[in-house]
Amino acid sequence: MIRFIKRLLIQSFLPVILVLTYLGFGLVEPQFFSGQNFFNILKQSSYLVMLAAAQMVVLITRGFDLSVG
């Protein structure tokens, strides 16, 4: 049981830190939890998400890259 808990903590370390950071920012600035801020974050990160998805396709296809440049 202790090994299971230890492994779970190791595997979920980054998501836990992300959630704690999100909650920390929300406690400092209450408007951080607003819907407008949430959609603003989604809008600003959409380009990075598209780039990461394209790079994932390159990695899955083992380097078959059709990029320009």
N, C-alpha and C positions, 0 to 999 in steps of 0.2 A: 504494500500500500504506500509506503514511504517513497519507493522508487517511482511509482506512478505519479505521485504529487510532485516530486522533484522534476521528472521529465515534463510534466504538464507546465510547470513554472518556467522551465527553460524554453519550451516551444512557444509559449504564449507571452514571452517577455515583451516583445515589441508592441503587440496589440494592447497590452495592459498599459504600457508607457504612453501610447497614443491616446487612450481613453483618459488616463490621468491628466495628461497635458490639456486635452479638450475641456475637462472639468475644471482644471485650474484656471484656464483663460476665462471660462464662463463665470467663475466665482469673482474674478477680478473685474470683469466687464460684463454686466448682465445682458447687454445688447448682443453679445457674442452668440447667444442661443436663439436669436431671432431668425425667422424664416428668410428675411431679406439677406441677412449675412450668409446663411447657408447656401442660397442660390447664387450669391456673389462668389463664394468660394468654388462652387461647382462650375460656374462660368469661367472663372480665371484658370481653373485646372483642366479644362476640357482639351486644350491644345496639347498639354503634357500627356494626358490620357491617350489621345489619338496617336501621338508619337510612340508611346510605350507599347500600344497595341500593334503598331506597324513593326516595331523592333521585335516584338514577340513572334510575329509571323516569320521574320527573318531567322530567328533562332530555331523555331520549330522546323523550318524547311532546311535546316543545316547550312545556312549561309547563302541561300539563293536570294540575291539582292538585286532588285530592279530600280534602285534609287538613282536619281539624276545627280551627277556630280562625281 
